[in-house]
């Protein structure tokens, strides 16, 4: 199962997210759940970097993606980063609604 953990600050802003595990929906290379989650999460990190010019702190290993948003961003930039990350969450929730046996999300405030 893929486990997604979203960590927020006291104001509800996303500070970091972690994606760990494998869906095991199908064999490697045919696993649409794993592919979808990877496309959404890695695509979001790439979008933040390409569109906003902000490099997020990311750790990647086989079956693991940990991303941290830098502290003390300029308010306008922070708002844009949060919008992209919230969009990622909506996309992951859509996957979870259809494939809940293979992905679980936890949003920690």
Phi and psi in degrees as a GROMACS rama.xvg file:
@    title "Ramachandran Plot"
@    xaxis  label "Phi"
@    yaxis  label "Psi"
@TYPE xy
-89.455  130.639  UNK-2
-115.288  124.553  UNK-3
-111.935  125.828  UNK-4
-120.412  124.216  UNK-5
-106.311  129.415  UNK-6
-113.364  132.112  UNK-7
-120.838  157.94  UNK-8
-86.2719  -176.739  UNK-9
-62.5894  -24.1586  UNK-10
-91.021  2.18392  UNK-11
88.6129  2.96312  UNK-12
-78.4459  141.344  UNK-13
-70.7054  124.099  UNK-14
-96.5952  -35.5788  UNK-15
-163.259  165.588  UNK-16
-145.669  153.589  UNK-17
-134.185  132.329  UNK-18
-121.97  120.521  UNK-19
-137.142  140.281  UNK-20
105.447  -173.995  UNK-21
-131.021  143.439  UNK-22
-69.2796  -40.4636  UNK-23
59.8429  31.5895  UNK-24
-70.9042  -37.2445  UNK-25
-153.31  178.214  UNK-26
-67.7251  157.35  UNK-27
-53.9622  134.692  UNK-28
93.3908  -15.8482  UNK-29
-123.988  3.3391  UNK-30
-82.3776  99.2978  UNK-31
-69.6813  -27.6405  UNK-32
-69.0356  -48.8096  UNK-33
-59.9204  -44.7503  UNK-34
-62.6552  -42.1707  UNK-35
-64.2824  -46.5419  UNK-36
-63.6197  -42.8617  UNK-37
-63.0809  -44.827  UNK-38
-61.5942  -43.1936  UNK-39
-66.9426  -48.9732  UNK-40
-73.0755  -49.3925  UNK-41
-66.8321  -38.2307  UNK-42
-61.1378  -37.7722  UNK-43
-66.3594  -45.562  UNK-44
-59.1063  -44.9531  UNK-45
-64.1133  -37.0719  UNK-46
-65.4936  -42.9963  UNK-47
-59.2496  -44.6231  UNK-48
-69.0799  -44.1725  UNK-49
-74.9468  -41.7934  UNK-50
-86.155  -31.8059  UNK-51
-110.063  -9.64196  UNK-52
69.3261  23.328  UNK-53
-111.863  122.669  UNK-54
-88.329  118.029  UNK-55
-82.2548  147.769  UNK-56
-75.8731  117.425  UNK-57
-131.728  138.343  UNK-58
-117.907  125.854  UNK-59
-126.204  134.994  UNK-60
-143.748  172.065  UNK-61
-58.595  116.633  UNK-62
78.9691  16.1291  UNK-63
-147.161  133.564  UNK-64
-137.458  119.28  UNK-65
-120.808  125.733  UNK-66
-128.61  134.614  UNK-67
-123.87  135.325  UNK-68
-85.8067  132.235  UNK-69
-59.7683  147.582  UNK-70
-74.9914  158.539  UNK-71
55.8839  49.2162  UNK-72
-79.403  154.494  UNK-73
-58.1271  137.394  UNK-74
-52.4373  -41.9771  UNK-75
-65.0972  -42.1611  UNK-76
-66.9934  -43.0531  UNK-77
-58.1238  -42.776  UNK-78
-60.7945  -42.0747  UNK-79
-67.8834  -41.9249  UNK-80
-61.0965  -45.9245  UNK-81
-61.5828  -39.2803  UNK-82
-62.2233  -43.2613  UNK-83
-66.1151  -41.1776  UNK-84
-68.7409  -38.4658  UNK-85
-64.88  -35.689  UNK-86
-62.803  -41.6718  UNK-87
-58.1995  -43.1395  UNK-88
-62.0382  -42.7913  UNK-89
-59.8417  -42.7546  UNK-90
-65.0461  -42.3893  UNK-91
-65.8126  -37.0339  UNK-92
-64.1769  -34.4615  UNK-93
-64.1585  -41.6928  UNK-94
-64.8059  -43.0772  UNK-95
-61.6788  -37.5134  UNK-96
-62.632  -36.3681  UNK-97
-88.3972  -29.1091  UNK-98
-131.776  45.2913  UNK-99
-59.8914  -19.9902  UNK-100
-76.3821  -9.83841  UNK-101
-119.166  -9.10695  UNK-102
-145.75  137.202  UNK-103
-132.101  134.964  UNK-104
-114.367  145.148  UNK-105
-135.248  125.715  UNK-106
-111.219  107.678  UNK-107
-100.365  123.559  UNK-108
